[in-house]
Amino acid sequence: MPISKKDRRNKEHKKADAAGTRAPVKRNGLPVKPPKPTSICQNCRKEIVNTNKLQLEVHAETHDQKLWPKEKCWPNDFP
């Protein structure tokens, strides 16, 4: 008796789960992306992706440069 597509998919998923190689997916079948690393501004507490250094610098310029330079806004990203 031939195996249905649904049964075959469930069988493949069980094997991948047991082996630990199955990627997490949403209910609609799209893969779940890992969250991007973020940093929080020390002045206004705004959360921005820390891989984009230009965006961090532009945000730091919105604060008073004498009191809050980029090194003070993002101490971990601009040492």
PDB file of N, CA, C and O in Angstrom, chain B, residues numbered from 101:
ATOM      1  N   MET B 101       0.853  -1.182   0.000  1.00  0.00           N
ATOM      2  CA  MET B 101       0.000   0.000   0.000  1.00  0.00           C
ATOM      3  C   MET B 101       0.899   1.246   0.000  1.00  0.00           C
ATOM      4  O   MET B 101       1.803   1.355   0.828  1.00  0.00           O
ATOM      5  N   PRO B 102       0.653   2.179  -0.922  1.00  0.00           N
ATOM      6  CA  PRO B 102       1.508   3.376  -0.995  1.00  0.00           C
ATOM      7  C   PRO B 102       1.294   4.295   0.214  1.00  0.00           C
ATOM      8  O   PRO B 102       0.210   4.359   0.793  1.00  0.00           O
ATOM      9  N   ILE B 103       2.351   4.986   0.562  1.00  0.00           N
ATOM     10  CA  ILE B 103       2.302   5.908   1.700  1.00  0.00           C
ATOM     11  C   ILE B 103       1.870   7.295   1.193  1.00  0.00           C
ATOM     12  O   ILE B 103       2.332   7.753   0.148  1.00  0.00           O
ATOM     13  N   SER B 104       0.994   7.940   1.935  1.00  0.00           N
ATOM     14  CA  SER B 104       0.496   9.248   1.501  1.00  0.00           C
ATOM     15  C   SER B 104       1.550  10.326   1.750  1.00  0.00           C
ATOM     16  O   SER B 104       2.498  10.126   2.509  1.00  0.00           O
ATOM     17  N   LYS B 105       1.363  11.468   1.095  1.00  0.00           N
ATOM     18  CA  LYS B 105       2.305  12.584   1.270  1.00  0.00           C
ATOM     19  C   LYS B 105       2.346  13.040   2.726  1.00  0.00           C
ATOM     20  O   LYS B 105       3.411  13.329   3.271  1.00  0.00           O
ATOM     21  N   LYS B 106       1.179  13.099   3.337  1.00  0.00           N
ATOM     22  CA  LYS B 106       1.097  13.547   4.731  1.00  0.00           C
ATOM     23  C   LYS B 106       1.857  12.594   5.654  1.00  0.00           C
ATOM     24  O   LYS B 106       2.595  13.032   6.536  1.00  0.00           O
ATOM     25  N   ASP B 107       1.671  11.294   5.445  1.00  0.00           N
ATOM     26  CA  ASP B 107       2.374  10.306   6.268  1.00  0.00           C
ATOM     27  C   ASP B 107       3.880  10.347   6.020  1.00  0.00           C
ATOM     28  O   ASP B 107       4.673  10.222   6.953  1.00  0.00           O
ATOM     29  N   ARG B 108       4.269  10.523   4.751  1.00  0.00           N
ATOM     30  CA  ARG B 108       5.690  10.589   4.421  1.00  0.00           C
ATOM     31  C   ARG B 108       6.338  11.804   5.094  1.00  0.00           C
ATOM     32  O   ARG B 108       7.434  11.709   5.647  1.00  0.00           O
ATOM     33  N   ARG B 109       5.646  12.944   5.039  1.00  0.00           N
ATOM     34  CA  ARG B 109       6.164  14.167   5.659  1.00  0.00           C
ATOM     35  C   ARG B 109       6.303  13.982   7.175  1.00  0.00           C
ATOM     36  O   ARG B 109       7.314  14.370   7.760  1.00  0.00           O
ATOM     37  N   ASN B 110       5.282  13.385   7.808  1.00  0.00           N
ATOM     38  CA  ASN B 110       5.354  13.132   9.250  1.00  0.00           C
ATOM     39  C   ASN B 110       6.508  12.192   9.592  1.00  0.00           C
ATOM     40  O   ASN B 110       7.194  12.382  10.596  1.00  0.00           O
ATOM     41  N   LYS B 111       6.716  11.181   8.754  1.00  0.00           N
ATOM     42  CA  LYS B 111       7.803  10.232   8.975  1.00  0.00           C
ATOM     43  C   LYS B 111       9.163  10.942   8.870  1.00  0.00           C
ATOM     44  O   LYS B 111      10.050  10.717   9.694  1.00  0.00           O
ATOM     45  N   GLU B 112       9.318  11.803   7.847  1.00  0.00           N
ATOM     46  CA  GLU B 112      10.567  12.554   7.675  1.00  0.00           C
ATOM     47  C   GLU B 112      10.796  13.507   8.841  1.00  0.00           C
ATOM     48  O   GLU B 112      11.921  13.657   9.316  1.00  0.00           O
ATOM     49  N   HIS B 113       9.724  14.151   9.299  1.00  0.00           N
ATOM     50  CA  HIS B 113       9.845  15.078  10.427  1.00  0.00           C
ATOM     51  C   HIS B 113      10.254  14.340  11.701  1.00  0.00           C
ATOM     52  O   HIS B 113      11.076  14.836  12.471  1.00  0.00           O
ATOM     53  N   LYS B 114       9.684  13.159  11.922  1.00  0.00           N
ATOM     54  CA  LYS B 114      10.047  12.367  13.105  1.00  0.00           C
ATOM     55  C   LYS B 114      11.525  11.989  13.069  1.00  0.00           C
ATOM     56  O   LYS B 114      12.219  12.076  14.082  1.00  0.00           O
ATOM     57  N   LYS B 115      12.007  11.565  11.888  1.00  0.00           N
ATOM     58  CA  LYS B 115      13.419  11.200  11.750  1.00  0.00           C
ATOM     59  C   LYS B 115      14.312  12.405  12.026  1.00  0.00           C
ATOM     60  O   LYS B 115      15.301  12.294  12.752  1.00  0.00           O
ATOM     61  N   ALA B 116      13.971  13.546  11.454  1.00  0.00           N
ATOM     62  CA  ALA B 116      14.783  14.752  11.632  1.00  0.00           C
ATOM     63  C   ALA B 116      14.750  15.224  13.082  1.00  0.00           C
ATOM     64  O   ALA B 116      15.765  15.677  13.611  1.00  0.00           O
ATOM     65  N   ASP B 117      13.582  15.119  13.728  1.00  0.00           N
ATOM     66  CA  ASP B 117      13.485  15.490  15.149  1.00  0.00           C
ATOM     67  C   ASP B 117      14.371  14.588  16.004  1.00  0.00           C
ATOM     68  O   ASP B 117      15.058  15.061  16.909  1.00  0.00           O
ATOM     69  N   ALA B 118      14.352  13.296  15.715  1.00  0.00           N
ATOM     70  CA  ALA B 118      15.161  12.352  16.482  1.00  0.00           C
ATOM     71  C   ALA B 118      16.652  12.610  16.281  1.00  0.00           C
ATOM     72  O   ALA B 118      17.444  12.465  17.212  1.00  0.00           O
ATOM     73  N   ALA B 119      17.030  12.995  15.059  1.00  0.00           N
ATOM     74  CA  ALA B 119      18.442  13.260  14.766  1.00  0.00           C
ATOM     75  C   ALA B 119      18.865  14.656  15.217  1.00  0.00           C
ATOM     76  O   ALA B 119      20.056  14.950  15.309  1.00  0.00           O
ATOM     77  N   GLY B 120      17.883  15.514  15.498  1.00  0.00           N
ATOM     78  CA  GLY B 120      18.197  16.881  15.919  1.00  0.00           C
ATOM     79  C   GLY B 120      18.570  17.794  14.772  1.00  0.00           C
ATOM     80  O   GLY B 120      19.226  18.814  14.985  1.00  0.00           O
ATOM     81  N   THR B 121      18.164  17.450  13.555  1.00  0.00           N
ATOM     82  CA  THR B 121      18.540  18.252  12.389  1.00  0.00           C
ATOM     83  C   THR B 121      17.382  19.043  11.803  1.00  0.00           C
ATOM     84  O   THR B 121      17.564  19.751  10.813  1.00  0.00           O
ATOM     85  N   ARG B 122      16.216  18.943  12.383  1.00  0.00           N
ATOM     86  CA  ARG B 122      15.055  19.624  11.822  1.00  0.00           C
ATOM     87  C   ARG B 122      15.046  21.091  12.225  1.00  0.00           C
ATOM     88  O   ARG B 122      15.148  21.419  13.407  1.00  0.00           O
ATOM     89  N   ALA B 123      14.926  21.967  11.241  1.00  0.00           N
ATOM     90  CA  ALA B 123      14.879  23.401  11.496  1.00  0.00           C
ATOM     91  C   ALA B 123      13.489  23.775  11.993  1.00  0.00           C
ATOM     92  O   ALA B 123      12.502  23.210  11.522  1.00  0.00           O
ATOM     93  N   PRO B 124      13.385  24.714  12.934  1.00  0.00           N
ATOM     94  CA  PRO B 124      12.060  25.124  13.408  1.00  0.00           C
ATOM     95  C   PRO B 124      11.293  25.861  12.312  1.00  0.00           C
ATOM     96  O   PRO B 124      11.853  26.691  11.595  1.00  0.00           O
ATOM     97  N   VAL B 125      10.011  25.545  12.194  1.00  0.00           N
ATOM     98  CA  VAL B 125       9.155  26.174  11.190  1.00  0.00           C
ATOM     99  C   VAL B 125       7.851  26.635  11.821  1.00  0.00           C
ATOM    100  O   VAL B 125       7.387  26.077  12.815  1.00  0.00           O
ATOM    101  N   LYS B 126       7.268  27.674  11.213  1.00  0.00           N
ATOM    102  CA  LYS B 126       5.968  28.172  11.660  1.00  0.00           C
ATOM    103  C   LYS B 126       4.874  27.249  11.143  1.00  0.00           C
ATOM    104  O   LYS B 126       5.146  26.327  10.374  1.00  0.00           O
ATOM    105  N   ARG B 127       3.638  27.495  11.565  1.00  0.00           N
ATOM    106  CA  ARG B 127       2.512  26.658  11.140  1.00  0.00           C
ATOM    107  C   ARG B 127       2.285  26.743   9.635  1.00  0.00           C
ATOM    108  O   ARG B 127       1.803  25.784   9.033  1.00  0.00           O
ATOM    109  N   ASN B 128       2.628  27.891   9.008  1.00  0.00           N
ATOM    110  CA  ASN B 128       2.404  28.037   7.573  1.00  0.00           C
ATOM    111  C   ASN B 128       3.566  27.486   6.747  1.00  0.00           C
ATOM    112  O   ASN B 128       3.535  27.573   5.519  1.00  0.00           O
ATOM    113  N   GLY B 129       4.591  26.922   7.392  1.00  0.00           N
ATOM    114  CA  GLY B 129       5.688  26.297   6.666  1.00  0.00           C
ATOM    115  C   GLY B 129       6.917  27.160   6.482  1.00  0.00           C
ATOM    116  O   GLY B 129       7.937  26.675   5.992  1.00  0.00           O
ATOM    117  N   LEU B 130       6.850  28.434   6.862  1.00  0.00           N
ATOM    118  CA  LEU B 130       8.010  29.309   6.723  1.00  0.00           C
ATOM    119  C   LEU B 130       9.002  29.051   7.857  1.00  0.00           C
ATOM    120  O   LEU B 130       8.599  28.745   8.979  1.00  0.00           O
ATOM    121  N   PRO B 131      10.294  29.174   7.564  1.00  0.00           N
ATOM    122  CA  PRO B 131      11.280  28.938   8.629  1.00  0.00           C
ATOM    123  C   PRO B 131      11.274  30.058   9.663  1.00  0.00           C
ATOM    124  O   PRO B 131      10.998  31.214   9.342  1.00  0.00           O
ATOM    125  N   VAL B 132      11.580  29.704  10.897  1.00  0.00           N
ATOM    126  CA  VAL B 132      11.659  30.684  11.980  1.00  0.00           C
ATOM    127  C   VAL B 132      13.062  31.272  11.968  1.00  0.00           C
ATOM    128  O   VAL B 132      14.049  30.543  12.067  1.00  0.00           O
ATOM    129  N   LYS B 133      13.149  32.596  11.848  1.00  0.00           N
ATOM    130  CA  LYS B 133      14.455  33.249  11.815  1.00  0.00           C
ATOM    131  C   LYS B 133      14.911  33.546  13.238  1.00  0.00           C
ATOM    132  O   LYS B 133      14.098  33.890  14.096  1.00  0.00           O
ATOM    133  N   PRO B 134      16.214  33.414  13.489  1.00  0.00           N
ATOM    134  CA  PRO B 134      16.712  33.762  14.830  1.00  0.00           C
ATOM    135  C   PRO B 134      16.666  35.274  15.028  1.00  0.00           C
ATOM    136  O   PRO B 134      16.825  36.023  14.064  1.00  0.00           O
ATOM    137  N   PRO B 135      16.454  35.733  16.250  1.00  0.00           N
ATOM    138  CA  PRO B 135      16.402  37.184  16.480  1.00  0.00           C
ATOM    139  C   PRO B 135      17.762  37.824  16.250  1.00  0.00           C
ATOM    140  O   PRO B 135      18.801  37.225  16.530  1.00  0.00           O
ATOM    141  N   LYS B 136      17.742  39.061  15.732  1.00  0.00           N
ATOM    142  CA  LYS B 136      18.987  39.787  15.483  1.00  0.00           C
ATOM    143  C   LYS B 136      19.514  40.355  16.798  1.00  0.00           C
ATOM    144  O   LYS B 136      18.734  40.700  17.686  1.00  0.00           O
ATOM    145  N   PRO B 137      20.843  40.452  16.921  1.00  0.00           N
ATOM    146  CA  PRO B 137      21.406  41.020  18.150  1.00  0.00           C
ATOM    147  C   PRO B 137      21.114  42.516  18.234  1.00  0.00           C
ATOM    148  O   PRO B 137      21.281  43.240  17.252  1.00  0.00           O
ATOM    149  N   THR B 138      20.681  42.975  19.396  1.00  0.00           N
ATOM    150  CA  THR B 138      20.327  44.382  19.560  1.00  0.00           C
ATOM    151  C   THR B 138      21.079  45.000  20.726  1.00  0.00           C
ATOM    152  O   THR B 138      21.576  44.312  21.617  1.00  0.00           O
ATOM    153  N   SER B 139      21.144  46.326  20.686  1.00  0.00           N
ATOM    154  CA  SER B 139      21.716  47.100  21.784  1.00  0.00           C
ATOM    155  C   SER B 139      20.694  48.141  22.198  1.00  0.00           C
ATOM    156  O   SER B 139      19.881  48.584  21.387  1.00  0.00           O
ATOM    157  N   ILE B 140      20.738  48.529  23.469  1.00  0.00           N
ATOM    158  CA  ILE B 140      19.800  49.516  24.001  1.00  0.00           C
ATOM    159  C   ILE B 140      20.556  50.806  24.281  1.00  0.00           C
ATOM    160  O   ILE B 140      21.591  50.801  24.948  1.00  0.00           O
ATOM    161  N   CYS B 141      20.025  51.917  23.762  1.00  0.00           N
ATOM    162  CA  CYS B 141      20.634  53.231  23.984  1.00  0.00           C
ATOM    163  C   CYS B 141      20.557  53.562  25.474  1.00  0.00           C
ATOM    164  O   CYS B 141      19.507  53.409  26.098  1.00  0.00           O
ATOM    165  N   GLN B 142      21.676  54.017  26.037  1.00  0.00           N
ATOM    166  CA  GLN B 142      21.726  54.307  27.466  1.00  0.00           C
ATOM    167  C   GLN B 142      20.984  55.590  27.825  1.00  0.00           C
ATOM    168  O   GLN B 142      20.668  55.814  28.994  1.00  0.00           O
ATOM    169  N   ASN B 143      20.703  56.435  26.832  1.00  0.00           N
ATOM    170  CA  ASN B 143      20.016  57.694  27.100  1.00  0.00           C
ATOM    171  C   ASN B 143      18.497  57.529  27.011  1.00  0.00           C
ATOM    172  O   ASN B 143      17.784  57.806  27.976  1.00  0.00           O
ATOM    173  N   CYS B 144      18.008  57.082  25.868  1.00  0.00           N
ATOM    174  CA  CYS B 144      16.555  57.031  25.656  1.00  0.00           C
ATOM    175  C   CYS B 144      15.993  55.613  25.720  1.00  0.00           C
ATOM    176  O   CYS B 144      14.784  55.430  25.579  1.00  0.00           O
ATOM    177  N   ARG B 145      16.848  54.599  25.931  1.00  0.00           N
ATOM    178  CA  ARG B 145      16.440  53.196  26.068  1.00  0.00           C
ATOM    179  C   ARG B 145      15.829  52.619  24.786  1.00  0.00           C
ATOM    180  O   ARG B 145      15.052  51.666  24.846  1.00  0.00           O
ATOM    181  N   LYS B 146      16.174  53.186  23.638  1.00  0.00           N
ATOM    182  CA  LYS B 146      15.680  52.666  22.366  1.00  0.00           C
ATOM    183  C   LYS B 146      16.524  51.460  21.960  1.00  0.00           C
ATOM    184  O   LYS B 146      17.746  51.469  22.102  1.00  0.00           O
ATOM    185  N   GLU B 147      15.862  50.428  21.456  1.00  0.00           N
ATOM    186  CA  GLU B 147      16.549  49.196  21.075  1.00  0.00           C
ATOM    187  C   GLU B 147      16.778  49.191  19.567  1.00  0.00           C
ATOM    188  O   GLU B 147      15.829  49.315  18.792  1.00  0.00           O
ATOM    189  N   ILE B 148      18.045  49.047  19.147  1.00  0.00           N
ATOM    190  CA  ILE B 148      18.414  49.080  17.733  1.00  0.00           C
ATOM    191  C   ILE B 148      19.341  47.897  17.450  1.00  0.00           C
ATOM    192  O   ILE B 148      20.117  47.489  18.314  1.00  0.00           O
ATOM    193  N   VAL B 149      19.255  47.348  16.228  1.00  0.00           N
ATOM    194  CA  VAL B 149      20.117  46.238  15.815  1.00  0.00           C
ATOM    195  C   VAL B 149      21.565  46.715  15.824  1.00  0.00           C
ATOM    196  O   VAL B 149      21.892  47.721  15.195  1.00  0.00           O
ATOM    197  N   ASN B 150      22.439  45.994  16.538  1.00  0.00           N
ATOM    198  CA  ASN B 150      23.802  46.488  16.715  1.00  0.00           C
ATOM    199  C   ASN B 150      24.769  46.076  15.616  1.00  0.00           C
ATOM    200  O   ASN B 150      25.946  46.429  15.692  1.00  0.00           O
ATOM    201  N   THR B 151      24.329  45.348  14.604  1.00  0.00           N
ATOM    202  CA  THR B 151      25.224  45.004  13.503  1.00  0.00           C
ATOM    203  C   THR B 151      25.339  46.150  12.509  1.00  0.00           C
ATOM    204  O   THR B 151      26.282  46.190  11.718  1.00  0.00           O
ATOM    205  N   ASN B 152      24.388  47.085  12.538  1.00  0.00           N
ATOM    206  CA  ASN B 152      24.402  48.237  11.640  1.00  0.00           C
ATOM    207  C   ASN B 152      24.984  49.433  12.396  1.00  0.00           C
ATOM    208  O   ASN B 152      24.249  50.182  13.039  1.00  0.00           O
ATOM    209  N   LYS B 153      26.308  49.608  12.317  1.00  0.00           N
ATOM    210  CA  LYS B 153      27.001  50.660  13.075  1.00  0.00           C
ATOM    211  C   LYS B 153      26.575  52.056  12.627  1.00  0.00           C
ATOM    212  O   LYS B 153      26.488  52.972  13.445  1.00  0.00           O
ATOM    213  N   LEU B 154      26.308  52.223  11.324  1.00  0.00           N
ATOM    214  CA  LEU B 154      25.898  53.539  10.818  1.00  0.00           C
ATOM    215  C   LEU B 154      24.581  53.971  11.455  1.00  0.00           C
ATOM    216  O   LEU B 154      24.416  55.136  11.814  1.00  0.00           O
ATOM    217  N   GLN B 155      23.649  53.041  11.595  1.00  0.00           N
ATOM    218  CA  GLN B 155      22.363  53.348  12.214  1.00  0.00           C
ATOM    219  C   GLN B 155      22.544  53.743  13.680  1.00  0.00           C
ATOM    220  O   GLN B 155      21.844  54.626  14.174  1.00  0.00           O
ATOM    221  N   LEU B 156      23.475  53.095  14.375  1.00  0.00           N
ATOM    222  CA  LEU B 156      23.752  53.451  15.765  1.00  0.00           C
ATOM    223  C   LEU B 156      24.328  54.862  15.856  1.00  0.00           C
ATOM    224  O   LEU B 156      23.954  55.633  16.740  1.00  0.00           O
ATOM    225  N   GLU B 157      25.245  55.200  14.937  1.00  0.00           N
ATOM    226  CA  GLU B 157      25.848  56.535  14.935  1.00  0.00           C
ATOM    227  C   GLU B 157      24.806  57.607  14.642  1.00  0.00           C
ATOM    228  O   GLU B 157      24.790  58.651  15.295  1.00  0.00           O
ATOM    229  N   VAL B 158      23.940  57.358  13.668  1.00  0.00           N
ATOM    230  CA  VAL B 158      22.900  58.332  13.313  1.00  0.00           C
ATOM    231  C   VAL B 158      21.964  58.552  14.494  1.00  0.00           C
ATOM    232  O   VAL B 158      21.557  59.682  14.763  1.00  0.00           O
ATOM    233  N   HIS B 159      21.623  57.481  15.196  1.00  0.00           N
ATOM    234  CA  HIS B 159      20.756  57.635  16.361  1.00  0.00           C
ATOM    235  C   HIS B 159      21.454  58.435  17.459  1.00  0.00           C
ATOM    236  O   HIS B 159      20.833  59.277  18.108  1.00  0.00           O
ATOM    237  N   ALA B 160      22.745  58.173  17.666  1.00  0.00           N
ATOM    238  CA  ALA B 160      23.491  58.885  18.708  1.00  0.00           C
ATOM    239  C   ALA B 160      23.567  60.380  18.411  1.00  0.00           C
ATOM    240  O   ALA B 160      23.636  61.187  19.338  1.00  0.00           O
ATOM    241  N   GLU B 161      23.555  60.760  17.138  1.00  0.00           N
ATOM    242  CA  GLU B 161      23.601  62.176  16.762  1.00  0.00           C
ATOM    243  C   GLU B 161      22.309  62.907  17.096  1.00  0.00           C
ATOM    244  O   GLU B 161      22.295  64.138  17.119  1.00  0.00           O
ATOM    245  N   THR B 162      21.227  62.186  17.353  1.00  0.00           N
ATOM    246  CA  THR B 162      19.968  62.848  17.709  1.00  0.00           C
ATOM    247  C   THR B 162      20.007  63.388  19.133  1.00  0.00           C
ATOM    248  O   THR B 162      19.192  64.236  19.496  1.00  0.00           O
ATOM    249  N   HIS B 163      20.958  62.898  19.953  1.00  0.00           N
ATOM    250  CA  HIS B 163      21.115  63.398  21.319  1.00  0.00           C
ATOM    251  C   HIS B 163      22.126  64.540  21.332  1.00  0.00           C
ATOM    252  O   HIS B 163      22.843  64.753  20.354  1.00  0.00           O
ATOM    253  N   ASP B 164      22.181  65.268  22.436  1.00  0.00           N
ATOM    254  CA  ASP B 164      23.161  66.345  22.600  1.00  0.00           C
ATOM    255  C   ASP B 164      24.565  65.745  22.568  1.00  0.00           C
ATOM    256  O   ASP B 164      24.901  64.897  23.395  1.00  0.00           O
ATOM    257  N   GLN B 165      25.385  66.190  21.609  1.00  0.00           N
ATOM    258  CA  GLN B 165      26.696  65.583  21.401  1.00  0.00           C
ATOM    259  C   GLN B 165      27.677  65.839  22.542  1.00  0.00           C
ATOM    260  O   GLN B 165      28.588  65.041  22.759  1.00  0.00           O
ATOM    261  N   LYS B 166      27.506  66.936  23.271  1.00  0.00           N
ATOM    262  CA  LYS B 166      28.423  67.217  24.378  1.00  0.00           C
ATOM    263  C   LYS B 166      28.128  66.318  25.575  1.00  0.00           C
ATOM    264  O   LYS B 166      29.045  65.849  26.249  1.00  0.00           O
ATOM    265  N   LEU B 167      26.850  66.082  25.833  1.00  0.00           N
ATOM    266  CA  LEU B 167      26.467  65.262  26.983  1.00  0.00           C
ATOM    267  C   LEU B 167      26.413  63.769  26.656  1.00  0.00           C
ATOM    268  O   LEU B 167      26.797  62.933  27.474  1.00  0.00           O
ATOM    269  N   TRP B 168      25.931  63.441  25.449  1.00  0.00           N
ATOM    270  CA  TRP B 168      25.739  62.033  25.081  1.00  0.00           C
ATOM    271  C   TRP B 168      26.395  61.725  23.739  1.00  0.00           C
ATOM    272  O   TRP B 168      25.695  61.662  22.728  1.00  0.00           O
ATOM    273  N   PRO B 169      27.709  61.531  23.692  1.00  0.00           N
ATOM    274  CA  PRO B 169      28.342  61.085  22.438  1.00  0.00           C
ATOM    275  C   PRO B 169      28.011  59.612  22.183  1.00  0.00           C
ATOM    276  O   PRO B 169      27.449  58.933  23.043  1.00  0.00           O
ATOM    277  N   LYS B 170      28.363  59.134  21.002  1.00  0.00           N
ATOM    278  CA  LYS B 170      28.020  57.744  20.648  1.00  0.00           C
ATOM    279  C   LYS B 170      28.659  56.732  21.596  1.00  0.00           C
ATOM    280  O   LYS B 170      28.103  55.658  21.825  1.00  0.00           O
ATOM    281  N   GLU B 171      29.832  57.072  22.150  1.00  0.00           N
ATOM    282  CA  GLU B 171      30.501  56.150  23.077  1.00  0.00           C
ATOM    283  C   GLU B 171      29.710  55.993  24.372  1.00  0.00           C
ATOM    284  O   GLU B 171      29.773  54.951  25.025  1.00  0.00           O
ATOM    285  N   LYS B 172      28.968  57.032  24.738  1.00  0.00           N
ATOM    286  CA  LYS B 172      28.178  56.967  25.966  1.00  0.00           C
ATOM    287  C   LYS B 172      26.814  56.305  25.708  1.00  0.00           C
ATOM    288  O   LYS B 172      26.276  55.621  26.579  1.00  0.00           O
ATOM    289  N   CYS B 173      26.262  56.516  24.502  1.00  0.00           N
ATOM    290  CA  CYS B 173      24.986  55.871  24.141  1.00  0.00           C
ATOM    291  C   CYS B 173      25.161  54.355  24.017  1.00  0.00           C
ATOM    292  O   CYS B 173      24.344  53.582  24.517  1.00  0.00           O
ATOM    293  N   TRP B 174      26.220  53.952  23.355  1.00  0.00           N
ATOM    294  CA  TRP B 174      26.458  52.537  23.059  1.00  0.00           C
ATOM    295  C   TRP B 174      27.832  52.129  23.604  1.00  0.00           C
ATOM    296  O   TRP B 174      28.759  51.950  22.814  1.00  0.00           O
ATOM    297  N   PRO B 175      27.997  51.978  24.911  1.00  0.00           N
ATOM    298  CA  PRO B 175      29.320  51.678  25.477  1.00  0.00           C
ATOM    299  C   PRO B 175      29.889  50.321  25.041  1.00  0.00           C
ATOM    300  O   PRO B 175      31.108  50.156  24.990  1.00  0.00           O
ATOM    301  N   ASN B 176      29.043  49.371  24.734  1.00  0.00           N
ATOM    302  CA  ASN B 176      29.532  48.047  24.324  1.00  0.00           C
ATOM    303  C   ASN B 176      29.917  47.998  22.851  1.00  0.00           C
ATOM    304  O   ASN B 176      30.739  47.171  22.454  1.00  0.00           O
ATOM    305  N   ASP B 177      29.327  48.882  22.028  1.00  0.00           N
ATOM    306  CA  ASP B 177      29.573  48.848  20.587  1.00  0.00           C
ATOM    307  C   ASP B 177      30.660  49.819  20.144  1.00  0.00           C
ATOM    308  O   ASP B 177      31.327  49.582  19.137  1.00  0.00           O
ATOM    309  N   PHE B 178      30.845  50.909  20.883  1.00  0.00           N
ATOM    310  CA  PHE B 178      31.886  51.889  20.570  1.00  0.00           C
ATOM    311  C   PHE B 178      32.768  52.088  21.802  1.00  0.00           C
ATOM    312  O   PHE B 178      32.547  53.019  22.577  1.00  0.00           O
ATOM    313  N   PRO B 179      33.762  51.224  21.990  1.00  0.00           N
ATOM    314  CA  PRO B 179      34.601  51.347  23.201  1.00  0.00           C
ATOM    315  C   PRO B 179      35.527  52.557  23.178  1.00  0.00           C
ATOM    316  O   PRO B 179      36.280  52.776  24.127  1.00  0.00           O
TER     317      PRO B 179
END
